[in-house]
Every structure is written in structure tokens, then in C-alpha cells.
Amino acid sequence: LLLGQSTDTQDAEGKVLALTGDSDVAPGLAEAGRRADLLVLECSNPAGAKVEGHLTPTEAGAIASNAGAKRLLLTHRYPSCDGHDIAAAAAKRYAGEILLAEDGARIDM
């Protein structure tokens, strides 16, 4: 599965991909990501720089944990995340595998 590229067909072999855009903590996010093999959440700013309408890494970790997602991919990070270990922050609330999105990355399902 290629994220960020359009393709005519994708064979996800029964895997579940859940993807959000800009969001804030909302009751439906965990339900939307329920049992996802890969849950893609934005985390624009570290906890100390919370901006309304965006998740922090800790909030993203909590959502992934509540969803029972197998893996969490953190994306849409603002420069305020530079110098912060956002994976470690998410891991405070989520025990699964945490990936950081990068331009051009390919994520196997």
C-alpha cells in the first residue's frame, strides 16, 4: 500500500487502513480506527504547544490505544515537533508500533 499516491487498484489483502485529517480529540476517532492494521493520525504540535483542531502525540497515542489499532503512523507534524521525541510521547499512551511519516515513505500493510 502506498500512502500519498493515487493508484488504480490496491490489494490490501483484507487489511484495514484508517486515516484522519486535521482533527482534535473527538469521540468518533477511536471508533473510526477500531481494529485498524494501520491508523494514520496527525499530530501537529507537541503537548506543550497544543493548538485547537489538532492532536498532540500523546492524544494520538490515546486514540490509537482506545481504537485497538495494531500500528500508529504519526503525520502532519509542524516544525514545533522538531527536537521533540513525538514517538516517545505517543508511546506513553499506546503500546503498539509507532511510525513517523516522511515524504515518499512506503508503508507495508
N, C-alpha and C positions, 0 to 999 in steps of 0.2 A: 504494500500500500504506500503510495506516495502522498504525502501531505503537501498542500500548497501547489499542486499541479493538477490540471484538468486532464482526465483521460476518458476514453470512450467506455471502457469497461474496467471493472476492478473485481477480482475474485478474492474476497476476504475470508474464504473458507469457513464461514459461519462465525467469524469474529465480530465483536461489537465495538464500534468506534463512537464515542460521544464527544462532541465538540461544542464549546460555547464561544461566544464573542465577548465583548466588554460586558461585564456583569458585576453585580455586588452580591453579597450574601442574600440568598433567596431560598425559600423552602423547596422550590421545584428543581433546583440544581442537582441535589443529591439524587432525586428520583430520576431525572433525565440521564444521569450517569450510572444508574443502577446496574451493577454487574458488568460494567464495560471492561473489555480487554484492554482498552486504552482510553483514558479520559483526558481530554485536552482542555486545560483551563488557563485563562490569562492570569497573570499576577504582576500587575504593572509597577507596584511600588512595595518596598519593604514595610514591615509593620509600623515603624515609626513615621512613615510618610504616607499613611492611608489617604486615599482620595476617593470620595463618593463615586460610585459607579464602577469601581474596580476592586479586584480581590488582592489581598496580600498573600504571600506564600503560605503563611500559617492558615489563613482562611481556606485557601485552595486545598491544603492538606486535609483539613477537617471535612471538606466536602467530599474529597476522594475517599476518605475513610468511611464516612456515612453512606456513600454510594456502594461501597464494597468493590471498588474498581481494582483491577489487577495491576495496572500501571498508570502513572500520572505523568503527563507531559506538560511542563510549565512553559507558557509562551507569552508574547506581548509584554516583554519586560522593558520598562523605561530605564534611562540612564541612572536613575536613582537607585536601581538594583546593583549597579556596578560596585564592586567592593564588598558586597554582602553575600553570604552563603545562603542563597534562597532555597536550595535543595535541603539544607540542614534545617531551615526554618519550617519548611513543609513537612519534614520528617518528624517534627515534634508532635504532629497530629496524624501522620499517615505512615504506616509501616511497610507499604509496598515499594516497588521500584519507582524511582523518580528520575525523569529525564528532563533535560533542558533543551528547548527548541533552538535551533540555529538555522540560519538561512541555508537552503539547499540540503538540509538533513533528510535522510530517508529512514523511516521507522518501520521495521518489520512487525507485522501483526503476529 
